[in-house]
Amino acid sequence: MGIINVSPDSFSGDGLGDTAGAVDQARAFLRAGADILDVGAMSTRPGAAIIDKVTEAERLHRVISALRPLTDKPISADTFRTEPARAALEAGADILNDISGLRDARIAQLAASYGSGVVVMHMQGTPETMQRDPHYDDVVAEVYDSLATGVRTAQEAGVSEQSIIVDPGIGFGKTLDHNIELLHRLPEFTRLGHPLLVGTSRKAFIGRITGRDVGQRTAGTAATVALAIAGGADIVRVHDVEQMVDVCRVSDRIVRWSPLTDADDRP
């Protein structure tokens, strides 16, 4: 899943200010092998201010409308508000990527009415507050239960079982240790029975471990991507698509190898 940020205050420094830039980036991602394009129109970095819904909706509609003719591959809209979600679906989005985990059931209802998929992600608090001393008694159990609740919300709204994706929300209301434990115990989330999405790309916990600035975290991201796939991830959300495609292909080949299905036995 390639990240296309059309918000000028993206934490990763890759925010795009115009539709042409988003189209160019999407084309590059598709050439590199991206399977999904994820469009976000409002920064959700720690401490980010919430922009008005009209601006977010207009950005999503404009960019997704321009991307839709480029590919038959899925386009997701990174939003947790109904008006922008509707605008994205009207423009041709296939998935609503909701960082709030469907706290607002109307997002699930919109997805069901358009026949789209949903990503149920865990976040403690809001983007503005999530990194103010996040606390859990049992981070894995609490994140798991929150995702299970979001899955039920999607099911009750009528979203297809095959169209529900879960995401433990690395970096969204978590400390360094919380993030590490979630990644270490990632296989437990496969018990939810839905495809597992993991987004670690360029995030602050990688900087905490490596001492690298946000633009220098490609290698650290690659380590988390490979280990996430080993832990059961089906989708990884990344900024550096060209580099991570190779990481994914090699990791996936090893993790999902079978002597019954893999005919290529060359050294």
Number of C-alpha atoms within 10 A of each C-alpha: 25 27 24 25 25 24 21 15 19 18 18 16 12 16 21 18 14 14 18 13 15 21 18 11 18 23 16 15 23 18 11 17 16 22 17 23 26 23 29 24 27 26 22 21 19 18 14 16 15 13 11 10 15 12 12 23 21 15 24 30 23 15 23 27 19 16 24 17 9 12 13 10 13 18 25 29 29 26 25 19 19 18 15 24 29 21 22 30 24 15 18 22 28 24 27 30 27 26 23 23 30 28 18 15 15 17 26 31 21 21 25 20 12 17 16 22 25 30 29 31 26 27 23 22 14 19 20 14 16 19 19 14 9 14 14 14 7 10 16 20 14 13 21 22 14 22 26 18 16 26 27 14 22 28 17 14 18 16 24 16 13 11 19 23 23 29 27 26 24 23 22 24 23 23 19 14 11 20 21 16 13 21 20 13 12 21 16 15 24 16 9 15 14 17 18 27 22 25 22 24 25 24 19 21 21 25 17 11 10 13 12 15 14 16 11 14 19 19 14 19 23 22 14 20 26 20 17 26 25 17 19 20 23 17 21 23 20 25 21 18 22 17 14 27 21 14 17 20 12 12 18 17 11 12 14 12 11 10 8 6 8 10 8 7 6 4 3
